Amino acid sequence: MTPVRVGVFGLLGSGNLGNDGSLEALLGHLRAEHPGAVVDALCGGPEAVTARFGIPATRLHWYRGEYRTASRAGAIVGKGLGKLVDAFRTAAWVRRHDVVIVPGMGVLEATLPLRPWGFPYALFLLSASGRLLGTKVAFVSVGAAPIGNPSTRTLVRWSARLAAYRSYRDERSRDALRAMGVDTARDRVYPDLAFALPAPEPKPPSDLPGPVCLGVMDFHGGDDDRARAGEIHRRYLDGTIRFVRALVDEGRPVRLLTGDTCDASVVAAILDAVDSSLVTAAEPASLADLMDEMTAADTVVAVRYHNLICALKTGTPVLAVSYAAKSEALMDRMGLGAYCHPARAVDADRLLEQFRELERNAADVRRTIAERGEAAARDLRDQFDALTALLPSPTDTTTPTMREVP
């Protein structure tokens, strides 16, 4: 007599609010619809996941310095040995489950700098272990994008091919997998899992102007931009600082928001460059914190994908400073395709023009967001129905809450 055993996998608990928000949405569904399920995680930050979500978690990599550059012989040997050890660790973890879910996240893309033998290799081990051991591996509402590096592309392609289930958060992700040689004929597209998170109550009407929420990012380009990462970052930061100065000159309060712990350096640079009491910074610890900030705002300008989703969830007019096609796909889906600006070439004057146009059309934009948001919620119900079909029927349904895998 055993309950259904569900594993969750990914770079969770590592400081990225969007990744953790995807996990939160999945756990909310499991707790509501499958309260007897036994859930644990193999993830990047196991201590943080256990502390916040109350599920047991195991470290993704055996070698603790996996994401640090290996320059000494000991570190190189440690990384190499870690690849072998992780193959056995991952297989042993996978075999304890009926299904392993990769909840959202851009796990099939390289829009940020990515080494093939880091997370792509870990993802391949997951899918290969699932296929060999008979455990279903499900990629649920994940993001994908064209990948230039041949090694990374091969690992991602085989990770997707070996999975038992795949769905994507936009059409471009499905097209990217198809272009990499994956048969996507039966794969579906659904909204990002974060759309399933509860939204805060809207702010009461006020005659006082609200702040402009500016979501920033420690942006250095993508995986193919390593040679000019410094230049890309300077252009992004310089353009953003000019934009903030222009808003302050107009007397507009600006609230700086992050989406990952690494973004703190950008916040510090803006505060140092723009010496004004009108510019303040929040310290969000979750997507709920971000939504609370955005509920009080008149307008949001944001880079990170899940910052955009938080703005959309609150119904706040939002302008995307886009660093990847996924942001443009999201804005198109929500009827806001005209309000995108390239992160690689931030032009403060043009950004201000788009910002002012967005504010002029705020009432229409809010109505559009509300209509498209209702459609996204309906589509996500279909995604969760499909996810339920993947779970085997438990032989013991008396377990009241999710508990540790024995």
C-alpha positions in Angstrom: 0.0 0.0 0.0 2.0 3.0 -1.2 1.1 6.5 -2.3 2.2 8.1 -5.6 5.8 9.2 -5.5 6.6 12.5 -7.3 10.0 14.0 -7.7 10.6 17.6 -8.8 13.9 18.6 -10.5 15.6 21.8 -11.5 17.7 24.8 -10.4 15.3 25.4 -7.5 16.2 27.2 -4.3 19.2 28.8 -5.9 18.0 32.4 -5.7 15.9 32.7 -8.9 12.4 33.8 -7.9 10.9 32.6 -11.2 12.1 29.1 -10.8 10.9 28.9 -7.3 7.5 30.4 -8.3 7.1 27.6 -10.9 7.7 25.0 -8.1 5.3 26.8 -5.8 2.5 26.7 -8.5 3.1 22.9 -9.0 3.1 22.2 -5.3 -0.1 24.1 -4.9 -1.8 21.9 -7.5 -0.4 18.7 -6.0 -1.5 19.7 -2.5 -5.0 20.6 -3.7 -5.6 17.7 -6.1 -3.2 15.0 -5.0 -2.9 15.4 -1.2 -1.6 11.8 -0.7 1.3 12.3 -3.1 4.8 11.9 -1.6 7.0 14.7 -3.0 10.7 15.5 -2.8 13.2 17.4 -4.9 16.6 17.1 -6.6 17.7 20.7 -6.9 20.3 23.4 -6.8 19.5 24.8 -3.3 18.0 21.9 -1.2 18.2 23.7 2.1 16.2 26.7 0.8 13.6 24.4 -0.9 13.0 22.4 2.3 12.8 25.6 4.5 10.4 27.3 2.2 8.2 24.5 0.8 8.5 21.9 3.5 9.6 19.0 1.2 12.8 17.0 1.5 15.4 17.9 -1.0 18.7 16.6 -2.3 21.6 18.6 -3.8 21.7 18.4 -7.6 25.4 18.0 -7.9 27.8 15.9 -5.8 30.7 18.4 -6.4 29.8 21.6 -4.5 31.9 23.8 -6.8 30.1 22.8 -9.9 29.3 26.3 -11.0 32.6 27.8 -10.1 35.4 28.0 -12.8 37.9 25.2 -12.2 41.4 26.6 -12.6 43.4 24.3 -10.2 44.1 20.6 -10.7 42.1 19.6 -7.6 39.0 21.5 -8.9 39.3 20.0 -12.3 39.5 16.5 -10.9 36.6 17.2 -8.6 34.4 18.3 -11.4 35.3 15.3 -13.6 34.7 12.9 -10.8 31.4 14.6 -10.0 30.1 13.9 -13.5 30.6 10.1 -12.8 29.2 10.3 -9.3 26.2 12.3 -10.4 25.2 9.6 -13.0 24.8 7.1 -10.2 23.2 9.6 -7.8 20.7 10.8 -10.3 19.7 7.2 -11.3 19.3 6.2 -7.6 17.1 9.2 -7.0 15.0 8.8 -10.1 14.2 5.1 -9.4 12.5 6.0 -6.2 9.7 7.8 -8.0 6.7 7.1 -10.2 7.1 10.4 -12.0 9.6 13.2 -12.0 8.4 16.7 -13.0 10.5 19.5 -14.3 8.2 22.4 -13.4 8.5 25.3 -15.9 11.8 27.2 -16.2 13.8 27.7 -19.3 15.5 24.3 -19.0 15.8 23.8 -22.8 17.3 27.1 -23.7 20.7 28.9 -23.5 19.5 32.5 -23.4 21.9 33.1 -20.5 25.5 31.9 -20.3 25.5 28.1 -19.9 28.2 25.4 -19.8 27.1 22.1 -21.4 28.5 19.9 -18.6 26.6 21.7 -15.9 22.8 21.8 -15.9 22.3 20.4 -19.5 24.3 17.3 -18.5 22.3 17.0 -15.3 19.1 17.2 -17.3 20.3 14.5 -19.7 21.1 12.2 -16.8 17.5 12.7 -15.5 15.8 11.8 -18.8 18.2 8.9 -19.5 17.7 7.5 -16.0 13.9 7.8 -16.4 13.9 6.0 -19.7 16.2 3.2 -18.4 14.4 2.7 -15.1 10.8 3.1 -16.2 10.1 6.4 -14.3 8.1 8.9 -16.3 10.0 12.2 -16.7 7.7 15.2 -17.5 8.8 18.6 -18.8 5.8 20.8 -17.8 5.3 24.3 -19.4 9.1 24.6 -20.0 10.9 27.2 -22.1 13.2 26.3 -25.1 15.2 28.3 -27.6 17.7 27.7 -30.4 21.1 26.7 -29.1 24.3 27.4 -30.9 26.8 25.3 -28.8 26.8 21.8 -30.4 27.4 20.0 -27.1 24.7 21.9 -25.3 22.3 21.4 -28.2 22.9 17.6 -28.3 22.4 17.2 -24.5 19.2 19.3 -24.6 17.9 17.4 -27.7 18.3 14.0 -26.1 17.0 15.2 -22.8 13.8 16.2 -24.5 13.6 13.1 -26.7 13.9 10.7 -23.7 11.2 12.5 -21.7 7.8 10.8 -21.4 5.9 14.1 -21.5 6.6 17.6 -22.8 4.7 20.8 -22.8 5.9 24.3 -23.5 5.1 27.8 -22.3 5.0 29.3 -25.8 4.9 28.3 -29.5 8.5 29.5 -30.1 9.7 26.9 -27.5 8.0 24.1 -29.3 9.3 25.3 -32.7 12.9 25.4 -31.2 12.7 21.8 -30.1 11.3 20.8 -33.5 14.2 22.5 -35.2 16.6 20.6 -33.0 15.2 17.3 -34.2 12.6 16.5 -31.6 9.2 15.1 -32.7 6.8 17.6 -31.1 3.7 16.5 -32.9 2.0 15.4 -29.7 3.4 18.2 -27.5 1.1 21.0 -26.3 1.6 24.7 -25.5 0.3 26.1 -22.2 0.9 29.3 -20.2 3.8 29.5 -17.7 3.0 27.7 -14.5 3.4 31.0 -12.6 0.1 32.1 -14.0 -1.5 29.6 -11.5 -0.2 31.5 -8.5 -2.7 33.6 -6.6 -2.6 37.3 -7.2 -2.9 40.0 -4.5 -6.0 42.1 -4.1 -5.9 45.2 -6.4 -5.0 48.5 -4.7 -7.9 50.9 -3.9 -8.3 53.9 -6.2 -6.1 56.8 -5.3 -5.6 60.3 -6.7 -1.9 60.1 -5.8 0.5 58.8 -8.4 2.0 55.4 -7.8 5.7 54.4 -8.3 7.2 53.1 -11.5 8.4 49.6 -10.8 11.6 48.9 -12.6 12.7 45.2 -12.7 16.4 44.9 -13.4 18.7 42.1 -14.3 22.4 41.3 -14.1 22.3 41.0 -17.9 25.5 40.1 -19.9 23.9 38.6 -23.0 23.3 34.9 -23.9 25.4 31.8 -24.3 26.7 32.9 -27.7 27.7 36.4 -26.4 30.5 35.5 -24.1 33.1 37.4 -26.1 31.3 40.7 -25.7 29.5 40.1 -22.4 31.1 43.2 -20.8 30.0 45.5 -23.6 26.5 44.2 -23.6 26.2 44.7 -19.8 27.6 48.3 -20.0 25.1 49.2 -22.7 22.2 47.8 -20.8 23.2 49.4 -17.5 24.0 52.8 -19.1 20.7 52.9 -20.9 18.8 51.9 -17.8 20.5 54.5 -15.7 19.6 57.2 -18.2 16.0 56.0 -18.2 15.8 56.2 -14.3 17.3 59.7 -14.4 14.7 60.9 -16.8 11.9 59.6 -14.6 13.4 61.2 -11.6 13.8 64.5 -13.4 10.0 64.3 -14.0 9.4 63.7 -10.3 8.4 60.1 -10.7 9.2 57.7 -7.8 11.1 54.6 -9.0 11.0 51.3 -7.2 13.8 48.9 -8.2 13.0 45.2 -8.2 15.1 42.0 -8.7 14.3 38.5 -9.8 17.5 36.7 -8.7 20.1 37.3 -6.0 22.7 38.2 -8.7 20.7 41.3 -9.7 21.7 43.1 -6.5 24.8 44.5 -8.2 22.6 46.3 -10.8 20.5 47.8 -8.1 23.6 49.0 -6.3 25.0 50.5 -9.5 21.7 52.4 -10.2 21.4 53.7 -6.7 25.0 54.9 -6.8 24.5 56.6 -10.2 21.2 58.3 -9.4 21.4 60.0 -6.1 17.8 60.7 -5.3 15.3 59.8 -2.6 12.8 59.1 -5.3 14.7 55.9 -6.2 14.3 53.1 -3.7 14.9 49.3 -3.8 12.8 46.4 -2.7 14.2 43.0 -1.5 11.6 40.5 -2.8 12.0 36.9 -1.6 9.2 35.4 -3.8 7.0 36.1 -6.8 4.3 37.0 -4.2 6.5 39.8 -2.9 7.0 41.1 -6.5 3.3 41.1 -7.1 2.7 43.0 -3.9 5.1 45.7 -5.1 3.6 45.9 -8.5 0.0 46.1 -7.2 1.0 49.5 -5.8 2.6 50.7 -9.0 1.1 52.6 -11.9 3.4 51.0 -14.5 6.1 48.3 -14.6 9.2 48.2 -16.8 11.0 44.8 -16.4 13.6 42.6 -17.9 13.2 39.2 -16.3 10.5 36.9 -17.7 8.8 36.2 -14.4 8.8 39.9 -13.4 6.7 40.4 -16.5 4.4 37.6 -15.5 4.0 39.2 -12.0 3.0 42.5 -13.6 0.5 40.7 -15.8 -1.0 38.8 -12.8 -1.6 42.1 -11.0 -3.1 43.7 -14.1 -0.5 46.4 -14.1 0.5 47.9 -17.5 4.0 46.6 -18.3 6.8 47.3 -20.8 9.3 44.4 -21.5 12.9 45.1 -21.8 13.4 41.9 -23.7 16.5 39.8 -23.5 15.1 36.7 -25.2 12.3 35.7 -27.6 10.4 34.2 -24.7 9.6 37.7 -23.4 8.3 38.8 -26.8 6.2 35.7 -27.1 4.7 36.3 -23.7 3.9 39.9 -24.5 2.4 38.9 -27.9 0.2 36.3 -26.1 -1.0 38.9 -23.7 -1.8 41.4 -26.5 1.1 43.7 -25.6 3.5 43.0 -28.4 4.0 46.7 -29.1 5.5 47.3 -25.7 8.9 45.5 -26.1 12.4 47.0 -26.0 15.7 45.2 -26.7 17.8 44.7 -23.6 20.9 44.4 -25.8 20.5 47.9 -27.0 18.7 50.0 -24.5 17.9 53.4 -26.0 16.7 55.6 -23.1 14.9 58.1 -25.4 13.0 55.4 -27.3 12.3 53.5 -24.0 10.8 56.7 -22.6 8.6 57.1 -25.7 7.3 53.6 -25.3 6.8 54.1 -21.6 4.7 57.3 -22.2 2.6 55.6 -24.8 2.0 52.7 -22.4 0.8 55.1 -19.7 -1.5 57.0 -22.2 -3.1 53.7 -23.1 -3.2 52.3 -19.5 -6.9 51.8 -19.3 -7.1 49.8 -22.5 -4.0 47.9 -21.5 -5.5 46.9 -18.2 -8.6 45.6 -20.0 -6.5 43.6 -22.4 -4.5 42.0 -19.6 -7.6 41.0 -17.7 -9.1 39.3 -20.8 -5.9 37.5 -21.7 -5.3 36.5 -18.1 -8.6 34.7 -17.8 -7.7 32.8 -21.0 -4.4 31.8 -19.5 -6.1 30.5 -16.3 -8.4 28.3 -18.4 -5.5 26.9 -20.4 -3.5 26.1 -17.2 -6.5 24.1 -15.9 -6.0 21.9 -19.0 -2.3 21.6 -18.3 -3.0 20.4 -14.8 -5.5 17.9 -16.1 -2.9 16.5 -18.5 -0.4 16.3 -15.5 -3.0 14.4 -13.5 -3.2 11.8 -16.3 0.5 11.2 -15.9 0.2 10.2 -12.2 -0.6 6.5 -11.5 -3.5 5.8 -9.2 -2.3 5.4 -5.7 -2.9 2.2 -3.8 -3.2 4.1 -0.6 -5.2 7.4 -0.6 -5.4 7.9 3.1 -2.2 10.0 3.4 -3.5 13.5 4.4 -0.5 15.6 3.3 2.7 15.3 1.2 5.4 13.6 3.1 9.0 12.4 2.7 9.9 9.7 0.3 11.0 6.6 2.4 
